[in-house]
């Protein structure tokens, strides 16, 4: 069986939305449910 691979996926949220609690929910969905990995990356100073 072939596996799907994404090199990059970016999610954007309104300022103030990405609290620790909300981030945990996002990680739970994408990491636990879909089996993906999460990585924090600074982009253009943000």
PDBQT receptor file of N, H, CA, C and O in Angstrom, charges set to zero:
ATOM      1  N   UNK A   1       0.831  -1.166   0.000  1.00  0.00    +0.000 N 
ATOM      2  CA  UNK A   1       0.000   0.000   0.000  1.00  0.00    +0.000 C 
ATOM      3  C   UNK A   1       0.889   1.248   0.000  1.00  0.00    +0.000 C 
ATOM      4  O   UNK A   1       1.893   1.298   0.710  1.00  0.00    +0.000 OA
ATOM      5  N   UNK A   2       0.526   2.226  -0.777  1.00  0.00    +0.000 N 
ATOM      6  H   UNK A   2      -0.289   2.186  -1.355  1.00  0.00    +0.000 HD
ATOM      7  CA  UNK A   2       1.270   3.482  -0.819  1.00  0.00    +0.000 C 
ATOM      8  C   UNK A   2       0.936   4.340   0.397  1.00  0.00    +0.000 C 
ATOM      9  O   UNK A   2      -0.173   4.275   0.928  1.00  0.00    +0.000 OA
ATOM     10  N   UNK A   3       1.890   5.133   0.825  1.00  0.00    +0.000 N 
ATOM     11  H   UNK A   3       2.791   5.186   0.394  1.00  0.00    +0.000 HD
ATOM     12  CA  UNK A   3       1.646   6.059   1.920  1.00  0.00    +0.000 C 
ATOM     13  C   UNK A   3       1.660   7.485   1.398  1.00  0.00    +0.000 C 
ATOM     14  O   UNK A   3       2.388   7.814   0.461  1.00  0.00    +0.000 OA
ATOM     15  N   UNK A   4       0.847   8.322   2.017  1.00  0.00    +0.000 N 
ATOM     16  H   UNK A   4       0.255   8.055   2.778  1.00  0.00    +0.000 HD
ATOM     17  CA  UNK A   4       0.783   9.718   1.640  1.00  0.00    +0.000 C 
ATOM     18  C   UNK A   4       1.853  10.484   2.416  1.00  0.00    +0.000 C 
ATOM     19  O   UNK A   4       2.103  10.196   3.587  1.00  0.00    +0.000 OA
ATOM     20  N   UNK A   5       2.478  11.450   1.766  1.00  0.00    +0.000 N 
ATOM     21  H   UNK A   5       2.276  11.684   0.815  1.00  0.00    +0.000 HD
ATOM     22  CA  UNK A   5       3.515  12.226   2.426  1.00  0.00    +0.000 C 
ATOM     23  C   UNK A   5       3.353  13.698   2.074  1.00  0.00    +0.000 C 
ATOM     24  O   UNK A   5       3.288  14.062   0.900  1.00  0.00    +0.000 OA
ATOM     25  N   UNK A   6       3.290  14.542   3.103  1.00  0.00    +0.000 N 
ATOM     26  H   UNK A   6       3.344  14.246   4.057  1.00  0.00    +0.000 HD
ATOM     27  CA  UNK A   6       3.279  15.985   2.919  1.00  0.00    +0.000 C 
ATOM     28  C   UNK A   6       4.635  16.515   3.354  1.00  0.00    +0.000 C 
ATOM     29  O   UNK A   6       5.115  16.151   4.428  1.00  0.00    +0.000 OA
ATOM     30  N   UNK A   7       5.258  17.349   2.565  1.00  0.00    +0.000 N 
ATOM     31  H   UNK A   7       4.869  17.644   1.693  1.00  0.00    +0.000 HD
ATOM     32  CA  UNK A   7       6.500  17.990   2.959  1.00  0.00    +0.000 C 
ATOM     33  C   UNK A   7       6.236  19.218   3.805  1.00  0.00    +0.000 C 
ATOM     34  O   UNK A   7       7.082  19.620   4.604  1.00  0.00    +0.000 OA
ATOM     35  N   UNK A   8       5.061  19.820   3.636  1.00  0.00    +0.000 N 
ATOM     36  H   UNK A   8       4.374  19.493   2.988  1.00  0.00    +0.000 HD
ATOM     37  CA  UNK A   8       4.782  21.078   4.311  1.00  0.00    +0.000 C 
ATOM     38  C   UNK A   8       3.277  21.263   4.419  1.00  0.00    +0.000 C 
ATOM     39  O   UNK A   8       2.542  21.057   3.453  1.00  0.00    +0.000 OA
ATOM     40  N   UNK A   9       2.837  21.647   5.585  1.00  0.00    +0.000 N 
ATOM     41  H   UNK A   9       3.434  21.814   6.370  1.00  0.00    +0.000 HD
ATOM     42  CA  UNK A   9       1.449  22.061   5.766  1.00  0.00    +0.000 C 
ATOM     43  C   UNK A   9       1.466  23.227   6.737  1.00  0.00    +0.000 C 
ATOM     44  O   UNK A   9       2.040  23.130   7.821  1.00  0.00    +0.000 OA
ATOM     45  N   UNK A  10       0.852  24.303   6.359  1.00  0.00    +0.000 N 
ATOM     46  H   UNK A  10       0.385  24.381   5.479  1.00  0.00    +0.000 HD
ATOM     47  CA  UNK A  10       0.828  25.493   7.203  1.00  0.00    +0.000 C 
ATOM     48  C   UNK A  10      -0.596  25.792   7.613  1.00  0.00    +0.000 C 
ATOM     49  O   UNK A  10      -1.511  25.759   6.791  1.00  0.00    +0.000 OA
ATOM     50  N   UNK A  11      -0.780  26.085   8.890  1.00  0.00    +0.000 N 
ATOM     51  H   UNK A  11      -0.036  26.112   9.558  1.00  0.00    +0.000 HD
ATOM     52  CA  UNK A  11      -2.082  26.502   9.392  1.00  0.00    +0.000 C 
ATOM     53  C   UNK A  11      -1.965  27.940   9.867  1.00  0.00    +0.000 C 
ATOM     54  O   UNK A  11      -0.995  28.294  10.538  1.00  0.00    +0.000 OA
ATOM     55  N   UNK A  12      -2.931  28.765   9.530  1.00  0.00    +0.000 N 
ATOM     56  H   UNK A  12      -3.719  28.477   8.985  1.00  0.00    +0.000 HD
ATOM     57  CA  UNK A  12      -2.931  30.154   9.968  1.00  0.00    +0.000 C 
ATOM     58  C   UNK A  12      -4.143  30.398  10.857  1.00  0.00    +0.000 C 
ATOM     59  O   UNK A  12      -5.244  29.922  10.579  1.00  0.00    +0.000 OA
ATOM     60  N   UNK A  13      -3.919  31.152  11.932  1.00  0.00    +0.000 N 
ATOM     61  H   UNK A  13      -3.025  31.539  12.158  1.00  0.00    +0.000 HD
ATOM     62  CA  UNK A  13      -4.986  31.479  12.867  1.00  0.00    +0.000 C 
ATOM     63  C   UNK A  13      -4.940  32.970  13.151  1.00  0.00    +0.000 C 
ATOM     64  O   UNK A  13      -3.889  33.601  13.043  1.00  0.00    +0.000 OA
ATOM     65  N   UNK A  14      -6.078  33.526  13.511  1.00  0.00    +0.000 N 
ATOM     66  H   UNK A  14      -6.933  33.015  13.599  1.00  0.00    +0.000 HD
ATOM     67  CA  UNK A  14      -6.142  34.935  13.883  1.00  0.00    +0.000 C 
ATOM     68  C   UNK A  14      -5.274  35.178  15.114  1.00  0.00    +0.000 C 
ATOM     69  O   UNK A  14      -5.144  34.290  15.956  1.00  0.00    +0.000 OA
ATOM     70  N   UNK A  15      -4.682  36.358  15.234  1.00  0.00    +0.000 N 
ATOM     71  H   UNK A  15      -4.788  37.080  14.550  1.00  0.00    +0.000 HD
ATOM     72  CA  UNK A  15      -3.861  36.664  16.406  1.00  0.00    +0.000 C 
ATOM     73  C   UNK A  15      -4.623  36.401  17.708  1.00  0.00    +0.000 C 
ATOM     74  O   UNK A  15      -5.786  36.783  17.845  1.00  0.00    +0.000 OA
ATOM     75  N   UNK A  16      -3.958  35.748  18.655  1.00  0.00    +0.000 N 
ATOM     76  H   UNK A  16      -3.014  35.438  18.543  1.00  0.00    +0.000 HD
ATOM     77  CA  UNK A  16      -4.551  35.440  19.943  1.00  0.00    +0.000 C 
ATOM     78  C   UNK A  16      -5.317  34.132  19.999  1.00  0.00    +0.000 C 
ATOM     79  O   UNK A  16      -5.701  33.693  21.083  1.00  0.00    +0.000 OA
ATOM     80  N   UNK A  17      -5.551  33.493  18.848  1.00  0.00    +0.000 N 
ATOM     81  H   UNK A  17      -5.240  33.849  17.967  1.00  0.00    +0.000 HD
ATOM     82  CA  UNK A  17      -6.323  32.248  18.799  1.00  0.00    +0.000 C 
ATOM     83  C   UNK A  17      -5.522  31.048  19.275  1.00  0.00    +0.000 C 
ATOM     84  O   UNK A  17      -6.073  30.143  19.901  1.00  0.00    +0.000 OA
ATOM     85  N   UNK A  18      -4.236  31.032  18.986  1.00  0.00    +0.000 N 
ATOM     86  H   UNK A  18      -3.788  31.768  18.478  1.00  0.00    +0.000 HD
ATOM     87  CA  UNK A  18      -3.428  29.840  19.224  1.00  0.00    +0.000 C 
ATOM     88  C   UNK A  18      -2.908  29.803  20.674  1.00  0.00    +0.000 C 
ATOM     89  O   UNK A  18      -1.718  29.979  20.935  1.00  0.00    +0.000 OA
ATOM     90  N   UNK A  19      -3.838  29.570  21.593  1.00  0.00    +0.000 N 
ATOM     91  H   UNK A  19      -4.805  29.427  21.381  1.00  0.00    +0.000 HD
ATOM     92  CA  UNK A  19      -3.480  29.405  23.001  1.00  0.00    +0.000 C 
ATOM     93  C   UNK A  19      -2.882  28.017  23.203  1.00  0.00    +0.000 C 
ATOM     94  O   UNK A  19      -2.952  27.180  22.304  1.00  0.00    +0.000 OA
ATOM     95  N   UNK A  20      -2.302  27.766  24.359  1.00  0.00    +0.000 N 
ATOM     96  H   UNK A  20      -2.246  28.446  25.090  1.00  0.00    +0.000 HD
ATOM     97  CA  UNK A  20      -1.749  26.439  24.642  1.00  0.00    +0.000 C 
ATOM     98  C   UNK A  20      -2.835  25.372  24.564  1.00  0.00    +0.000 C 
ATOM     99  O   UNK A  20      -2.593  24.278  24.055  1.00  0.00    +0.000 OA
ATOM    100  N   UNK A  21      -4.022  25.682  25.061  1.00  0.00    +0.000 N 
ATOM    101  H   UNK A  21      -4.218  26.571  25.474  1.00  0.00    +0.000 HD
ATOM    102  CA  UNK A  21      -5.128  24.716  25.047  1.00  0.00    +0.000 C 
ATOM    103  C   UNK A  21      -5.582  24.424  23.617  1.00  0.00    +0.000 C 
ATOM    104  O   UNK A  21      -5.794  23.267  23.253  1.00  0.00    +0.000 OA
ATOM    105  N   UNK A  22      -5.731  25.489  22.801  1.00  0.00    +0.000 N 
ATOM    106  H   UNK A  22      -5.559  26.429  23.097  1.00  0.00    +0.000 HD
ATOM    107  CA  UNK A  22      -6.157  25.291  21.419  1.00  0.00    +0.000 C 
ATOM    108  C   UNK A  22      -5.096  24.539  20.625  1.00  0.00    +0.000 C 
ATOM    109  O   UNK A  22      -5.418  23.673  19.812  1.00  0.00    +0.000 OA
ATOM    110  N   UNK A  23      -3.828  24.872  20.864  1.00  0.00    +0.000 N 
ATOM    111  H   UNK A  23      -3.567  25.576  21.525  1.00  0.00    +0.000 HD
ATOM    112  CA  UNK A  23      -2.723  24.173  20.189  1.00  0.00    +0.000 C 
ATOM    113  C   UNK A  23      -2.760  22.683  20.517  1.00  0.00    +0.000 C 
ATOM    114  O   UNK A  23      -2.534  21.849  19.640  1.00  0.00    +0.000 OA
ATOM    115  N   UNK A  24      -3.047  22.341  21.784  1.00  0.00    +0.000 N 
ATOM    116  H   UNK A  24      -3.230  23.018  22.496  1.00  0.00    +0.000 HD
ATOM    117  CA  UNK A  24      -3.150  20.935  22.184  1.00  0.00    +0.000 C 
ATOM    118  C   UNK A  24      -4.271  20.237  21.414  1.00  0.00    +0.000 C 
ATOM    119  O   UNK A  24      -4.113  19.088  21.002  1.00  0.00    +0.000 OA
ATOM    120  N   UNK A  25      -5.397  20.918  21.218  1.00  0.00    +0.000 N 
ATOM    121  H   UNK A  25      -5.525  21.851  21.553  1.00  0.00    +0.000 HD
ATOM    122  CA  UNK A  25      -6.503  20.340  20.439  1.00  0.00    +0.000 C 
ATOM    123  C   UNK A  25      -6.100  20.125  18.980  1.00  0.00    +0.000 C 
ATOM    124  O   UNK A  25      -6.404  19.087  18.393  1.00  0.00    +0.000 OA
ATOM    125  N   UNK A  26      -5.419  21.103  18.404  1.00  0.00    +0.000 N 
ATOM    126  H   UNK A  26      -5.171  21.947  18.880  1.00  0.00    +0.000 HD
ATOM    127  CA  UNK A  26      -4.961  20.987  17.008  1.00  0.00    +0.000 C 
ATOM    128  C   UNK A  26      -3.975  19.823  16.895  1.00  0.00    +0.000 C 
ATOM    129  O   UNK A  26      -4.090  18.998  15.989  1.00  0.00    +0.000 OA
ATOM    130  N   UNK A  27      -3.003  19.754  17.814  1.00  0.00    +0.000 N 
ATOM    131  H   UNK A  27      -2.909  20.424  18.550  1.00  0.00    +0.000 HD
ATOM    132  CA  UNK A  27      -2.033  18.650  17.807  1.00  0.00    +0.000 C 
ATOM    133  C   UNK A  27      -2.720  17.303  17.960  1.00  0.00    +0.000 C 
ATOM    134  O   UNK A  27      -2.365  16.339  17.282  1.00  0.00    +0.000 OA
ATOM    135  N   UNK A  28      -3.707  17.236  18.855  1.00  0.00    +0.000 N 
ATOM    136  H   UNK A  28      -3.995  18.019  19.406  1.00  0.00    +0.000 HD
ATOM    137  CA  UNK A  28      -4.433  15.976  19.055  1.00  0.00    +0.000 C 
ATOM    138  C   UNK A  28      -5.054  15.505  17.754  1.00  0.00    +0.000 C 
ATOM    139  O   UNK A  28      -4.952  14.330  17.399  1.00  0.00    +0.000 OA
ATOM    140  N   UNK A  29      -5.700  16.423  17.040  1.00  0.00    +0.000 N 
ATOM    141  H   UNK A  29      -5.783  17.377  17.327  1.00  0.00    +0.000 HD
ATOM    142  CA  UNK A  29      -6.332  16.017  15.788  1.00  0.00    +0.000 C 
ATOM    143  C   UNK A  29      -5.316  15.584  14.745  1.00  0.00    +0.000 C 
ATOM    144  O   UNK A  29      -5.382  14.463  14.241  1.00  0.00    +0.000 OA
ATOM    145  N   UNK A  30      -4.382  16.459  14.417  1.00  0.00    +0.000 N 
ATOM    146  H   UNK A  30      -4.328  17.371  14.826  1.00  0.00    +0.000 HD
ATOM    147  CA  UNK A  30      -3.465  16.165  13.321  1.00  0.00    +0.000 C 
ATOM    148  C   UNK A  30      -2.438  15.089  13.675  1.00  0.00    +0.000 C 
ATOM    149  O   UNK A  30      -2.047  14.304  12.811  1.00  0.00    +0.000 OA
ATOM    150  N   UNK A  31      -2.000  15.044  14.918  1.00  0.00    +0.000 N 
ATOM    151  H   UNK A  31      -2.317  15.681  15.620  1.00  0.00    +0.000 HD
ATOM    152  CA  UNK A  31      -0.967  14.073  15.308  1.00  0.00    +0.000 C 
ATOM    153  C   UNK A  31      -1.568  12.740  15.733  1.00  0.00    +0.000 C 
ATOM    154  O   UNK A  31      -1.157  11.692  15.236  1.00  0.00    +0.000 OA
ATOM    155  N   UNK A  32      -2.525  12.766  16.638  1.00  0.00    +0.000 N 
ATOM    156  H   UNK A  32      -2.859  13.617  17.042  1.00  0.00    +0.000 HD
ATOM    157  CA  UNK A  32      -3.098  11.524  17.149  1.00  0.00    +0.000 C 
ATOM    158  C   UNK A  32      -4.052  10.870  16.152  1.00  0.00    +0.000 C 
ATOM    159  O   UNK A  32      -3.962   9.671  15.891  1.00  0.00    +0.000 OA
ATOM    160  N   UNK A  33      -4.960  11.660  15.604  1.00  0.00    +0.000 N 
ATOM    161  H   UNK A  33      -5.034  12.634  15.816  1.00  0.00    +0.000 HD
ATOM    162  CA  UNK A  33      -5.980  11.096  14.711  1.00  0.00    +0.000 C 
ATOM    163  C   UNK A  33      -5.390  10.733  13.347  1.00  0.00    +0.000 C 
ATOM    164  O   UNK A  33      -5.650   9.646  12.830  1.00  0.00    +0.000 OA
ATOM    165  N   UNK A  34      -4.593  11.641  12.757  1.00  0.00    +0.000 N 
ATOM    166  H   UNK A  34      -4.381  12.524  13.177  1.00  0.00    +0.000 HD
ATOM    167  CA  UNK A  34      -4.059  11.397  11.418  1.00  0.00    +0.000 C 
ATOM    168  C   UNK A  34      -2.657  10.796  11.418  1.00  0.00    +0.000 C 
ATOM    169  O   UNK A  34      -2.176  10.344  10.379  1.00  0.00    +0.000 OA
ATOM    170  N   UNK A  35      -1.995  10.788  12.584  1.00  0.00    +0.000 N 
ATOM    171  H   UNK A  35      -2.385  11.155  13.429  1.00  0.00    +0.000 HD
ATOM    172  CA  UNK A  35      -0.663  10.203  12.668  1.00  0.00    +0.000 C 
ATOM    173  C   UNK A  35       0.436  11.098  12.122  1.00  0.00    +0.000 C 
ATOM    174  O   UNK A  35       1.521  10.613  11.799  1.00  0.00    +0.000 OA
ATOM    175  N   UNK A  36       0.176  12.397  12.013  1.00  0.00    +0.000 N 
ATOM    176  H   UNK A  36      -0.705  12.791  12.275  1.00  0.00    +0.000 HD
ATOM    177  CA  UNK A  36       1.172  13.321  11.508  1.00  0.00    +0.000 C 
ATOM    178  C   UNK A  36       2.066  13.791  12.641  1.00  0.00    +0.000 C 
ATOM    179  O   UNK A  36       1.803  13.486  13.804  1.00  0.00    +0.000 OA
ATOM    180  N   UNK A  37       3.127  14.534  12.316  1.00  0.00    +0.000 N 
ATOM    181  H   UNK A  37       3.341  14.783  11.371  1.00  0.00    +0.000 HD
ATOM    182  CA  UNK A  37       4.032  15.117  13.297  1.00  0.00    +0.000 C 
ATOM    183  C   UNK A  37       3.894  16.633  13.274  1.00  0.00    +0.000 C 
ATOM    184  O   UNK A  37       3.576  17.226  12.243  1.00  0.00    +0.000 OA
ATOM    185  N   UNK A  38       4.135  17.241  14.407  1.00  0.00    +0.000 N 
ATOM    186  H   UNK A  38       4.394  16.759  15.244  1.00  0.00    +0.000 HD
ATOM    187  CA  UNK A  38       4.031  18.689  14.546  1.00  0.00    +0.000 C 
ATOM    188  C   UNK A  38       5.413  19.284  14.761  1.00  0.00    +0.000 C 
ATOM    189  O   UNK A  38       6.262  18.683  15.419  1.00  0.00    +0.000 OA
ATOM    190  N   UNK A  39       5.634  20.478  14.198  1.00  0.00    +0.000 N 
ATOM    191  H   UNK A  39       4.944  20.967  13.664  1.00  0.00    +0.000 HD
ATOM    192  CA  UNK A  39       6.927  21.146  14.334  1.00  0.00    +0.000 C 
ATOM    193  C   UNK A  39       6.699  22.646  14.369  1.00  0.00    +0.000 C 
ATOM    194  O   UNK A  39       6.058  23.196  13.474  1.00  0.00    +0.000 OA
ATOM    195  N   UNK A  40       7.219  23.319  15.398  1.00  0.00    +0.000 N 
ATOM    196  H   UNK A  40       7.740  22.872  16.126  1.00  0.00    +0.000 HD
ATOM    197  CA  UNK A  40       7.150  24.777  15.470  1.00  0.00    +0.000 C 
ATOM    198  C   UNK A  40       8.299  25.360  14.661  1.00  0.00    +0.000 C 
ATOM    199  O   UNK A  40       9.452  24.964  14.830  1.00  0.00    +0.000 OA
ATOM    200  N   UNK A  41       7.979  26.302  13.783  1.00  0.00    +0.000 N 
ATOM    201  H   UNK A  41       7.042  26.624  13.646  1.00  0.00    +0.000 HD
ATOM    202  CA  UNK A  41       8.994  26.928  12.948  1.00  0.00    +0.000 C 
ATOM    203  C   UNK A  41       8.749  28.426  12.898  1.00  0.00    +0.000 C 
ATOM    204  O   UNK A  41       7.624  28.865  12.655  1.00  0.00    +0.000 OA
ATOM    205  N   UNK A  42       9.787  29.210  13.125  1.00  0.00    +0.000 N 
ATOM    206  H   UNK A  42      10.700  28.854  13.322  1.00  0.00    +0.000 HD
ATOM    207  CA  UNK A  42       9.667  30.657  13.020  1.00  0.00    +0.000 C 
ATOM    208  C   UNK A  42       9.663  31.042  11.543  1.00  0.00    +0.000 C 
ATOM    209  O   UNK A  42      10.528  30.617  10.778  1.00  0.00    +0.000 OA
ATOM    210  N   UNK A  43       8.691  31.843  11.157  1.00  0.00    +0.000 N 
ATOM    211  H   UNK A  43       7.988  32.189  11.779  1.00  0.00    +0.000 HD
ATOM    212  CA  UNK A  43       8.569  32.274   9.768  1.00  0.00    +0.000 C 
ATOM    213  C   UNK A  43       8.522  33.799   9.747  1.00  0.00    +0.000 C 
ATOM    214  O   UNK A  43       7.624  34.404  10.333  1.00  0.00    +0.000 OA
ATOM    215  N   UNK A  44       9.466  34.404   9.088  1.00  0.00    +0.000 N 
ATOM    216  H   UNK A  44      10.195  33.913   8.612  1.00  0.00    +0.000 HD
ATOM    217  CA  UNK A  44       9.554  35.849   8.929  1.00  0.00    +0.000 C 
ATOM    218  C   UNK A  44       9.401  36.564  10.282  1.00  0.00    +0.000 C 
ATOM    219  O   UNK A  44       8.646  37.529  10.405  1.00  0.00    +0.000 OA
ATOM    220  N   UNK A  45      10.120  36.078  11.277  1.00  0.00    +0.000 N 
ATOM    221  H   UNK A  45      10.733  35.294  11.177  1.00  0.00    +0.000 HD
ATOM    222  CA  UNK A  45      10.136  36.732  12.569  1.00  0.00    +0.000 C 
ATOM    223  C   UNK A  45       8.908  36.558  13.438  1.00  0.00    +0.000 C 
ATOM    224  O   UNK A  45       8.774  37.252  14.446  1.00  0.00    +0.000 OA
ATOM    225  N   UNK A  46       8.013  35.661  13.087  1.00  0.00    +0.000 N 
ATOM    226  H   UNK A  46       8.122  35.097  12.269  1.00  0.00    +0.000 HD
ATOM    227  CA  UNK A  46       6.794  35.437  13.879  1.00  0.00    +0.000 C 
ATOM    228  C   UNK A  46       6.821  34.089  14.538  1.00  0.00    +0.000 C 
ATOM    229  O   UNK A  46       5.880  33.728  15.244  1.00  0.00    +0.000 OA
TER     230      UNK A  46
